[in-house]
């Protein structure tokens, strides 16, 4: 599935389906998973309906099924960084906002003529 073209709610429902498949694979009852994760039945229902789930509760659900290591695949470790060509270097300390072209700087005490 291409999450770039899906609505937020559709992505959430897809993630909920994947979590449900994992629950079934592990043969865990819904009530057992809710209790192990420390979430309510309503929270799980809302997640399945595409209404969202906090990151904390997603982590709890995955831990309850022994699948928390799946989160590491979201952001794989890299040894190098370069915004241009992938060569090594230090990460920038901050990212500056891009300047809009065609805009002239004007001090607050100057008036427009």
C-alpha positions as CSV (number, residue, x, y, z in Angstrom):
1,X,0.0,0.0,0.0
2,X,1.2,3.5,-0.8
3,X,0.7,5.5,2.4
4,X,1.6,8.7,0.5
5,X,-1.7,8.7,-1.4
6,X,-3.9,7.3,1.4
7,X,-5.9,9.4,3.8
8,X,-4.7,9.5,7.4
9,X,-7.7,7.5,8.5
10,X,-7.0,4.8,5.8
11,X,-3.4,4.5,7.0
12,X,-4.6,4.1,10.6
13,X,-7.1,1.4,9.5
14,X,-4.4,-0.4,7.6
15,X,-2.1,-0.3,10.6
16,X,-5.0,-1.6,12.8
17,X,-5.5,-4.5,10.4
18,X,-1.8,-5.4,10.6
19,X,-1.9,-5.3,14.4
20,X,-5.1,-7.5,14.3
21,X,-3.3,-10.0,12.0
22,X,-0.4,-10.2,14.5
23,X,-2.9,-10.7,17.3
24,X,-4.5,-13.6,15.5
25,X,-1.1,-15.2,14.5
26,X,-0.1,-15.1,18.2
27,X,-3.5,-16.5,19.2
28,X,-4.1,-13.8,21.7
29,X,-7.7,-13.0,22.7
30,X,-8.8,-9.4,22.4
31,X,-9.5,-9.2,26.1
32,X,-6.0,-10.6,26.9
33,X,-4.3,-8.1,24.7
34,X,-6.3,-5.2,26.1
35,X,-5.4,-6.2,29.6
36,X,-1.7,-6.9,28.8
37,X,-1.4,-3.6,26.9
38,X,-3.3,-1.6,29.6
39,X,-5.8,-0.1,27.1
40,X,-9.5,-0.1,27.0
41,X,-11.8,-1.9,24.6
42,X,-13.0,1.5,23.4
43,X,-9.4,2.6,22.6
44,X,-8.9,-0.5,20.5
45,X,-12.2,-0.1,18.8
46,X,-11.4,3.6,17.9
47,X,-8.1,2.5,16.5
48,X,-9.8,-0.1,14.2
49,X,-12.2,2.6,13.0
50,X,-9.4,4.9,11.9
51,X,-9.7,7.4,14.7
52,X,-6.1,7.1,15.8
53,X,-4.0,5.7,18.6
54,X,-1.4,7.3,20.6
55,X,2.2,6.2,20.0
56,X,2.3,5.1,23.6
57,X,-0.7,2.8,23.1
58,X,0.7,1.4,19.8
59,X,3.9,0.5,21.6
60,X,1.9,-1.1,24.4
61,X,-0.1,-3.2,21.9
62,X,3.1,-4.4,20.1
63,X,4.8,-5.2,23.4
64,X,1.7,-7.2,24.6
65,X,2.2,-9.4,21.5
66,X,6.0,-9.5,21.7
67,X,6.4,-7.5,18.5
68,X,7.9,-4.2,19.8
69,X,11.0,-4.8,17.7
70,X,9.0,-4.0,14.6
71,X,9.3,-0.4,15.5
72,X,13.0,-0.4,14.9
73,X,12.4,-1.1,11.2
74,X,10.6,2.2,10.9
75,X,13.9,4.2,11.1
76,X,16.9,2.1,10.3
77,X,20.2,3.1,11.6
78,X,22.7,4.7,9.2
79,X,26.4,5.3,9.7
80,X,26.6,8.4,7.6
81,X,24.8,11.6,6.8
82,X,25.0,13.9,3.8
83,X,22.2,16.0,2.4
84,X,23.9,16.0,-1.0
85,X,25.6,12.7,-1.8
86,X,25.4,10.4,1.2
87,X,29.0,11.0,2.4
88,X,29.8,10.9,6.1
89,X,29.5,13.9,8.3
90,X,27.9,15.3,11.4
91,X,24.2,15.9,11.5
92,X,23.2,19.5,11.4
93,X,22.4,21.0,14.8
94,X,19.3,22.7,13.5
95,X,17.4,23.2,10.3
96,X,16.8,26.7,9.1
97,X,13.6,27.9,7.4
98,X,13.9,28.5,3.7
99,X,13.9,32.1,2.6
100,X,11.1,32.9,0.2
101,X,12.4,34.4,-3.1
102,X,11.3,37.9,-4.2
103,X,10.9,39.1,-0.6
104,X,12.9,42.1,0.4
105,X,14.0,42.6,3.9
106,X,12.4,45.5,5.7
107,X,13.1,46.7,9.2
108,X,10.1,47.3,11.4
109,X,10.9,51.0,11.7
110,X,11.0,51.5,7.9
111,X,7.8,52.4,6.2
112,X,6.6,51.2,2.8
113,X,6.7,53.8,0.1
